[in-house]
Amino acid sequence: METINLENSLSLLQCELVARRNRFTPEAITWPQYDVLEVLRVGGALRPSIISERLGVSRTQLSKALRVLKDLELIEQSSDDTDRRAQETRLSAKGEAFMERAALQRCDAARLVALVMTAGEQAIFAELCCKAVKGLQAEASENA
């Protein structure tokens, strides 16, 4: 099946989303670092092993991302209450503020997209985006 139009559309959307994110993040964090922050925003305080599993990255890759995020004061780490040997990672106040800025950027992007789509098109777009994400996640799960 010919997928060139779909590939081009996904590429253009990805480029625009990356450009928008780069404009609101003076911290200049990478996508993997942003993904860590998003997992912590959604999941709260987590052990690195859980973060690594959820993101599908090695512990070494995660450790590098955590080190940078800690240096930027976007996360905090402390001993886990149930196992003192384990570290628990959470967003710091600065990290929460960063993610609030990200949320504002997402709201602004949604507002701009809504201006060029009908309510029906918005519903279809949202449904198709969720379906696309599930397809991509399924492939990632199979390769894990």
C-alpha positions as a Markdown table, in Angstrom:
| # | Residue | x | y | z |
|---|---|---|---|---|
| 1 | Met | 0.0 | 0.0 | 0.0 |
| 2 | Glu | 1.3 | 3.5 | -0.9 |
| 3 | Thr | 1.9 | 5.5 | 2.3 |
| 4 | Ile | 3.9 | 8.5 | 1.0 |
| 5 | Asn | 1.1 | 11.0 | 1.8 |
| 6 | Leu | 0.8 | 9.6 | 5.3 |
| 7 | Glu | 4.6 | 9.7 | 5.7 |
| 8 | Asn | 4.8 | 13.3 | 4.5 |
| 9 | Ser | 1.9 | 14.3 | 6.8 |
| 10 | Leu | 3.4 | 12.7 | 9.8 |
| 11 | Ser | 6.8 | 14.2 | 9.0 |
| 12 | Leu | 5.4 | 17.7 | 8.6 |
| 13 | Leu | 3.4 | 17.4 | 11.9 |
| 14 | Gln | 6.4 | 16.1 | 13.8 |
| 15 | Cys | 8.6 | 19.0 | 12.5 |
| 16 | Glu | 6.1 | 21.6 | 13.5 |
| 17 | Leu | 5.6 | 20.1 | 16.9 |
| 18 | Val | 9.3 | 20.0 | 17.5 |
| 19 | Ala | 9.8 | 23.6 | 16.3 |
| 20 | Arg | 7.0 | 24.7 | 18.7 |
| 21 | Arg | 8.5 | 22.9 | 21.6 |
| 22 | Asn | 11.9 | 24.3 | 20.9 |
| 23 | Arg | 10.4 | 27.8 | 21.1 |
| 24 | Phe | 9.0 | 27.4 | 24.6 |
| 25 | Thr | 11.9 | 25.6 | 26.2 |
| 26 | Pro | 14.9 | 27.8 | 26.9 |
| 27 | Glu | 16.3 | 24.9 | 28.9 |
| 28 | Ala | 17.1 | 23.2 | 25.6 |
| 29 | Ile | 16.3 | 19.7 | 26.8 |
| 30 | Thr | 16.3 | 16.8 | 24.4 |
| 31 | Trp | 13.2 | 14.7 | 23.5 |
| 32 | Pro | 14.3 | 11.8 | 25.7 |
| 33 | Gln | 14.7 | 14.2 | 28.6 |
| 34 | Tyr | 11.3 | 15.7 | 27.9 |
| 35 | Asp | 9.8 | 12.2 | 27.8 |
| 36 | Val | 11.2 | 11.5 | 31.3 |
| 37 | Leu | 9.6 | 14.7 | 32.6 |
| 38 | Glu | 6.3 | 13.7 | 31.0 |
| 39 | Val | 6.3 | 10.2 | 32.5 |
| 40 | Leu | 7.0 | 11.9 | 35.9 |
| 41 | Arg | 4.2 | 14.4 | 35.4 |
| 42 | Val | 1.7 | 11.7 | 34.6 |
| 43 | Gly | 3.0 | 9.0 | 37.0 |
| 44 | Gly | 4.3 | 11.1 | 40.0 |
| 45 | Ala | 7.3 | 9.9 | 41.9 |
| 46 | Leu | 8.8 | 6.8 | 40.3 |
| 47 | Arg | 11.8 | 4.5 | 40.5 |
| 48 | Pro | 14.3 | 4.7 | 37.6 |
| 49 | Ser | 13.5 | 1.1 | 36.7 |
| 50 | Ile | 9.9 | 1.9 | 36.2 |
| 51 | Ile | 10.7 | 5.0 | 34.1 |
| 52 | Ser | 13.1 | 3.0 | 32.0 |
| 53 | Glu | 10.5 | 0.3 | 31.4 |
| 54 | Arg | 7.7 | 2.8 | 30.5 |
| 55 | Leu | 10.0 | 4.6 | 28.0 |
| 56 | Gly | 11.6 | 1.5 | 26.6 |
| 57 | Val | 15.1 | 2.8 | 27.2 |
| 58 | Ser | 18.1 | 1.3 | 28.8 |
| 59 | Arg | 19.1 | 2.1 | 32.4 |
| 60 | Thr | 22.3 | 3.7 | 31.0 |
| 61 | Gln | 20.3 | 6.0 | 28.7 |
| 62 | Leu | 17.9 | 6.9 | 31.5 |
| 63 | Ser | 20.8 | 7.6 | 33.9 |
| 64 | Lys | 22.3 | 10.1 | 31.5 |
| 65 | Ala | 18.9 | 11.9 | 31.1 |
| 66 | Leu | 18.3 | 11.9 | 34.8 |
| 67 | Arg | 21.8 | 13.4 | 35.5 |
| 68 | Val | 21.1 | 16.3 | 33.1 |
| 69 | Leu | 17.6 | 16.9 | 34.4 |
| 70 | Lys | 19.0 | 16.9 | 38.0 |
| 71 | Asp | 21.7 | 19.4 | 37.0 |
| 72 | Leu | 19.0 | 21.6 | 35.4 |
| 73 | Glu | 17.1 | 21.3 | 38.7 |
| 74 | Leu | 14.0 | 19.9 | 36.9 |
| 75 | Ile | 13.9 | 16.7 | 39.0 |
| 76 | Glu | 14.6 | 15.6 | 42.5 |
| 77 | Gln | 15.7 | 12.2 | 43.8 |
| 78 | Ser | 15.5 | 10.7 | 47.2 |
| 79 | Ser | 15.5 | 7.3 | 48.8 |
| 80 | Asp | 12.3 | 5.3 | 48.3 |
| 81 | Asp | 10.2 | 4.9 | 51.4 |
| 82 | Thr | 9.8 | 1.2 | 51.0 |
| 83 | Asp | 13.4 | 0.4 | 49.9 |
| 84 | Arg | 16.1 | 2.8 | 51.1 |
| 85 | Arg | 18.5 | 1.4 | 48.5 |
| 86 | Ala | 16.3 | 2.5 | 45.7 |
| 87 | Gln | 16.0 | 6.1 | 44.4 |
| 88 | Glu | 12.6 | 7.7 | 43.8 |
| 89 | Thr | 12.5 | 10.4 | 41.1 |
| 90 | Arg | 10.0 | 13.3 | 41.0 |
| 91 | Leu | 9.5 | 16.6 | 39.3 |
| 92 | Ser | 10.9 | 19.5 | 41.3 |
| 93 | Ala | 9.1 | 22.8 | 41.6 |
| 94 | Lys | 11.1 | 24.1 | 38.6 |
| 95 | Gly | 10.2 | 20.9 | 36.7 |
| 96 | Glu | 6.5 | 21.3 | 37.5 |
| 97 | Ala | 6.7 | 24.9 | 36.2 |
| 98 | Phe | 8.4 | 23.7 | 33.0 |
| 99 | Met | 5.7 | 21.1 | 32.4 |
| 100 | Glu | 3.0 | 23.8 | 33.1 |
| 101 | Arg | 4.6 | 25.8 | 30.3 |
| 102 | Ala | 4.5 | 22.8 | 28.1 |
| 103 | Ala | 0.8 | 22.3 | 28.9 |
| 104 | Leu | 0.1 | 26.0 | 27.9 |
| 105 | Gln | 1.9 | 25.4 | 24.6 |
| 106 | Arg | -0.2 | 22.3 | 24.0 |
| 107 | Cys | -3.4 | 24.3 | 24.7 |
| 108 | Asp | -2.3 | 27.0 | 22.4 |
| 109 | Ala | -1.5 | 24.5 | 19.6 |
| 110 | Ala | -4.9 | 22.9 | 20.1 |
| 111 | Arg | -6.6 | 26.3 | 19.9 |
| 112 | Leu | -4.8 | 27.1 | 16.7 |
| 113 | Val | -5.7 | 23.8 | 15.1 |
| 114 | Ala | -9.3 | 24.2 | 16.3 |
| 115 | Leu | -9.5 | 27.4 | 14.3 |
| 116 | Val | -8.9 | 25.6 | 11.0 |
| 117 | Met | -11.1 | 22.5 | 11.8 |
| 118 | Thr | -14.8 | 22.0 | 12.3 |
| 119 | Ala | -15.9 | 20.3 | 15.5 |
| 120 | Gly | -16.4 | 17.1 | 13.6 |
| 121 | Glu | -12.9 | 17.2 | 12.0 |
| 122 | Gln | -11.4 | 17.8 | 15.5 |
| 123 | Ala | -13.1 | 14.7 | 16.8 |
| 124 | Ile | -12.0 | 12.6 | 13.9 |
| 125 | Phe | -8.4 | 14.0 | 14.2 |
| 126 | Ala | -8.3 | 13.2 | 17.9 |
| 127 | Glu | -9.6 | 9.7 | 17.3 |
| 128 | Leu | -7.1 | 9.1 | 14.5 |
| 129 | Cys | -4.2 | 10.5 | 16.5 |
| 130 | Cys | -5.0 | 8.0 | 19.4 |
| 131 | Lys | -5.3 | 5.2 | 16.9 |
| 132 | Ala | -1.9 | 6.1 | 15.3 |
| 133 | Val | -0.2 | 6.3 | 18.8 |
| 134 | Lys | -1.6 | 2.8 | 19.6 |
| 135 | Gly | -0.2 | 1.4 | 16.4 |
| 136 | Leu | 3.2 | 2.9 | 17.1 |
| 137 | Gln | 3.2 | 1.7 | 20.7 |
| 138 | Ala | 2.2 | -1.8 | 19.6 |
| 139 | Glu | 5.2 | -2.0 | 17.3 |
| 140 | Ala | 7.4 | -0.7 | 20.1 |
| 141 | Ser | 6.1 | -3.3 | 22.5 |
| 142 | Glu | 6.7 | -6.1 | 20.0 |
| 143 | Asn | 10.4 | -5.0 | 19.6 |
| 144 | Ala | 11.0 | -4.6 | 23.4 |
